Amino acid sequence: MDTINVELKGSEIESIERDGDRLTILFSRAFLLKTMTGSEEKTRWWQAGSLVIEGAEARTPLPIGPQICVGGDIEENIYTYRDMIPIPFESRGHVGCELRFEGRPEPLIVVGTAVRLNMQGTPKYIEHLRPQSSIDAG
């Protein structure tokens, strides 16, 4: 089975918006890592999208304006995804995120009751990633 994940490190966030108890993190460029079954090689892509948290409670102030994500955790009940979000992604229960941003000492911490990732448009190809051989590493 092929896998696709959003890589949080380096992904560009256009804005973080609150509407009642819904918090939406808008990605202008979410970086994707695609892996094909049986292959050590991967490909990088980018695509716009949004991470929507329902029943959201922000535990830290919301950052204003565009942000560059430098990593973080996405919580889905008993699972924690470090520096990535699987695609597709939708869950209910205890959900949340703790995201860190370039030039901002305080992370964004949000908990909620449901989460979903909505990707928009068509992914755009960036590059092919081949594993480093032992000769290259030496």
MOGIQUI-V872026 format. One line per field, one symbol per residue. ss: DSSP state (@ for helix, = for strand, . for the rest). phi: phi as a letter, one per 30 degrees, with the letter a starting at -180 (. if undefined). psi: psi as a letter, one per 40 degrees, with the letter a starting at -180 (. if undefined). A space follows every 50 residues. Layout:
# MOGIQUI-V872026
ss: ???
phi: ???
psi: ???
This chain:
# MOGIQUI-V872026
ss: ..=================..==============......========= ====..==........==========..====.====..=========== =..==========================....@@@@.
phi: .dbbbddddjdccdabccbicccbcccdbddcccbceicddbbcbbadab ccccidbdcbdddcidbcdcklcccbhdcbcciabdcdbaabjdblbbcc beibdcddbbbacabacccbicdcdcacccdddddddd
psi: hiihihhdheihhdihihgbfhhhhhhdghhihhhiheieiiiiiiiiai hhhifhhheiihihaiihheaaihhgbeihhheihihihhiiahiaihii ihehdhihhhiaeiiihhiiahihhdihhiihidddd.
